Amino acid sequence: MTRLHLAPLFLILLLVVVPPTGAFLVPTTTKTTTALYFFGGLKDAFKNDESLGKAKDPGLSGGPQYNEQVTVNGKAVPGAVAGQKLTVVANKVRVRIPVNCQKGDCGTCMVLLNGRKVKACQTPLPASKATIQTL
Ligand code: FES
């Protein structure tokens, strides 16, 4: 037998022995979803918990408390917020307070706040009148 005679026999043998695979099947449409089935067990984890009540607005409650009675080296500071560090308040009017550790350890940032020596990197701006004087 020659090779030409073996070709049809090989083809018949191939069709009988090899099971049909997806390559020979007509593709069917499948329904897709956007759900992440990998995290399917967690899909309710981020829902609002009804037992916590109505959600509140994020951020500061009642908004920022502005203090308009602030001066740094005699310059009035518009828009100073009570609780901000004195270094931040001074930056608003371009008065630079030198800092080093910013942890309250070194004393590089010492300023006078209403006549008292304080560390500007650690001291929050009070809600009342504040006079800051650099040294
Ligand atoms: S930067 Fe060191 S105490 Fe403020």
Boltz pocket constraint, residues with backbone or C-beta under 6 A from the ligand:
constraints:
  - pocket:
      binder: B
      contacts: [[A, 98], [A, 99], [A, 100], [A, 101], [A, 102], [A, 103], [A, 104], [A, 105], [A, 106], [A, 107], [A, 108], [A, 109], [A, 110], [A, 119], [A, 120], [A, 121], [A, 122]]
      max_distance: 6.0
